[in-house]
Amino acid sequence: MHGFLETDMGNKPVLRPKAAIGPAIRATAGAILADARAAIGDPQRSTAEAVHAFRRAMKRWRALMRLIEPLVEDAGRWRRDAREHARALGQARDGQSALNALDDLVGSGLTLSERSVATIRGRLEKLRADEERAVLTAELHGRILDWLDAAAAAVEAWQLDTLAFAEIAARLAAGYRAVQRLMPDDWLQAPPVELHELRRRAVDHRYQMDLVEPLWPRFGRMWIDEAERLRDRLGRCQDLEVLEKLVGPHQPLAPWRSRLMPFCDEHKEKLIRRAARIASRLFAERPKAFRRRLQALWENR
């Protein structure tokens, strides 16, 4: 079994001026894999918590792999593997996503009786429990641990000694451009599948920017916080989509369809409008200008 790269958890791996880039990239990858292993190996976590933490770690991993994909020969394969493992556990998130959406609606003024809300919550909690029992099997758990071991061994072998910041800046700008190109002309008319793809690229960008936060800490933290807000608004829209499916014919929440759908639609519109405002601020400049700014920050720190 290969050990994970050691990382100082009190000092998050990042790119620092006058420090070698390759070791920082390897340390970042090692920290993500260690977090993923801790997520599914902690007996104190519930299955829901374990699945959520593992999937979040895989989002960070996929963002890093997408960043270095042209620079590391097997990064694309490791990214695709992570996506498949996350998808294998994705079903266990539907119940929790619907519960998140219900809480969001209640917090936004959903006018249902306490009894109705309690009944809906009970059905969703049962759905979540059923999903958890069915998904994270001992076999899948073992496959994931084996994959984490193999990924850690691959990270140790990456040849990154000659990596220059200009290459990282170019890849960060490519991620920035990917989000920008997916921003719809009419946000309110955009199909859910397009908003979901936009969210995926926004998540990539948010985690990729973690690497360069020290170049301008106050600005970097603000940028990441804004990207996280964009991710949150789009993610809450996605949770509402899950809840809406459960109010369809013959679904667990069908009796409340006429009561829930108007609130879902109204709240989703608010979230989309907020997401559009955030994205218009965050992705206002041209990717080339974004890249030049990163390069200037690197050279002048």
N, C-alpha and C positions, 0 to 999 in steps of 0.2 A: 504494500500500500504506500502511496506517495503522500508525503506530508504537505500541508498547505503552506504557502509562502507566509512568513511571519510578518505581521503588521502591527504597528502601535495603534491600538484602537482609540487612544486619546489624541492621536495626531493623524487625522485622516489622510491617506495617500493622495497627493495632488501634484501638479506640475509647479515647480518653483524655479525662478530665474537662477542661473548659475549652478543649477543641479542637473544631473543627467536625466534625460527624459525616459529612456528605456526602463530603468529600475522603478520609476514612479508608475509607469503603465503596468508593469508586472505586479507591483505591490497593490495597485488598485484592483486588478483582476483577482489577486489572491484574497483580498479583503472581501470582495463580493462572494466568492466561492465559500469562504469561511462563514459568512452570514447565512448563505443558503443552507449549508450543512447544519448550522445551529438551529435554523428555523424548523427543519423537519426532524432534528435529532433531540429536541428538548422535550422530555416527557411531561414537563409542567405546562406545556402549551396545549390548548384544545386543538382539535383537528382544524377547525375554522381558522384559528390564529396561525397555525403552522402553514396552512395552505396560503393564507394571505401574505405572510412574511416571505415564504419561498417564492411566490409569484412576483413579489416586489423586487426581490433580489435578482430574479431572472430578467426583469425589465432593465435593471441597471446593467446586468451582464450583456444583454442584447444591445443596449445603447453603446457600450464600450466596444463590442465586437463590430458593430456597424461603423464606429469611428475608425477603427484600425483595419477594417476589412481589406483595403488595398495594400496594407503595409505588412500584414501577417498572413501567410499562405492559407492557414486553416481556419481563420477567424469566421469566415462565412459558414463553415460547417458547424462550428461551436455555437454560432448564433441560431442556426436552424434547429440544432438539437435542443437548445434551451426553450425555443418556441414550442416544440413538440411536448416537452415535459410540462411546460406551463399550461398548454392546452389540455393535457391529460388530466390536470387537476382543476381545469376551468369550470367544470360542471358543479364542483363543490362550492363555487362562488355565487351561483345564481340565487340561492335562497338568501344569502347574506346581502347581495346587491339589492334584492327586492326589499329586504328589511331596512337597508340604508335609505332607499327611496321613500319608504313609508315614513321613516323618522324625519326625512327632509320635508315631506308634505305636511306632517303634523306640526313641525316647527315653523312652517310658513302659513299656518292658519287653516289647515284642512278641517272642514266642518262636518265631522262625523262624530257620533256619540262615542263615549269612552268604551261602551260595550262593543260597538262595531270594530273600533280600533283594536281592542284586546282580542277579538275573535280573528281578525285578519292577521294580527301578529302571531297568534298561536298557530295558524295554518302555515305561515311562512317559517316559523321556527321548526315545525315538523318537517317541512320540505328541506330546510337546511340540514337537519339531523339525518334525514334519509340520504341526502347527497353525500354527507361526510362519511357515512358508513360504507357507501358503495365505491367511493373514489380512491382514497388513500389506502390501498391494500398493501399487505406486507411485500408482495411481489414488486409492485411499483416503487415502494419505498426502497427496496434493495437495488433496483435498477438505477434510481436516481443517485443513490450513494456511490454506486460504481462509476456512474458518469462523472460525478464531482471529483472522484479520485483521478480519473483519466484527464479531466480538464485541468486539474492542478498540475499534473505531470507535464501537460502540453505547455502551460504557462511558463514553467521553469525553463523550457527549451526554446522559448521565443528569442529570435535574434533581433534585438532592438538597439544595439549599441551605437549605431550610426544615425538613429532617428533624430531629425531636426524639428524644431518647433514650427517651421514653415509648413511642414507636412501636416502637423496637427491642426494648425490654423486653417489650412485648406479643407480638411475634413470637417472641422467645426462649421465652416462656412457652407459646406455642402449640406450639412444637417439643417442649418438655418434656412437655406434655399428650399429644402424639401418641405419644410413647414409652410413657408411663404407661398409655394406653388399650390398647396392644397387648400389654402384659405378661399372659401367660396365668395363669389360676387354677391350672392344673396344668401346670407347665413340662415334665415328663417325658412328658406325653401330647399336647403341642402338636404339630401337623403341621409338618414342615420348612418348608413354604411360609409359615406364620405366623411361625416364628422368623426366617426370611429377611427378611420385611417388618419385623419388630421390629429386626433388625440395621440395615436401611437407615435407619430413623428414628433409631436410636441413633448411627449415623455422622453423620447430619445434625446432631444435637444436639452431638456431640463437636466438630465443626468450627465450628459457630456459636458455641460457648462460647469459642473462641480469641479472638474479637473483644473480649470483656469481661474477659479474664484480668487486665489491669492494674488493674482496680477493686479487687481484693484478691488480689495476686499469689500468696501462699502458698496460700490457699484455692482460687483459680482453677486453679492448677497441679494441686492435688490432685484437683479435680473433673474436669479434663480427663484426668488419668491414670486415674481410675476409669472414665470413659466409654470410654477406649481399651482398658482391660482387658475391659469388657463387649463391646466390638466384637471384640476378639481371641478371646474364648471362643466367641462366636457364629460368627465367621468360621472358626474351626477346626472347628466342627460342620459348616459348609457344605463345607469341604474334604473332610471324611469322607464327606459325601453324594456328592461327585464320585467319590471312590475306590470307594464301594460300587456305583455304577453300572458301574464298570469290572470288577467281579467277577461281573457278571450273565452269563447264558447267551450264548455266542458273543462275549463281550467279551475284551479282551486279558489280563485277570487271572482269567478264569473258573477255571483250575486251582487257584487258591488260595482259592476262595470259602469253603470250610468252615474254613480256617485263619484267614482275615482277618476274617470277619464278626463272630465273637464279640468280638474285640478292638476292632473299630470300635464295636460297640454299647456295650461297657463304657466305652470312653474317651469316647464321646459323652455318656453319662449323667453322667460326672464333670464334663465341660465345661458341660453344661446346669445342673447343680446350682450350679456356681461362678458362672455367669452370673446365675442367679436370686438368689443372695446379693448380688452386686454391685448388681443392679438394685433390689432391695428397699431398699438403703441410699441409693442415688443418687436415687431417685424416690419418696422417702417422704412429702414434703410436698405440699400442695395447690398446683396451678399458680398460683393467685392469691397465695399466700404467697411462692412463688418469684419472681414478678414484683415484688412489693413489696420483697423483699430486694435485687433488682437495682437498683430505682429508688433505694432508700436508699443503696446503695453509690455510685451515680453522684452523688447529691446531697451526700454527706458526704466525698468524697475531696478 
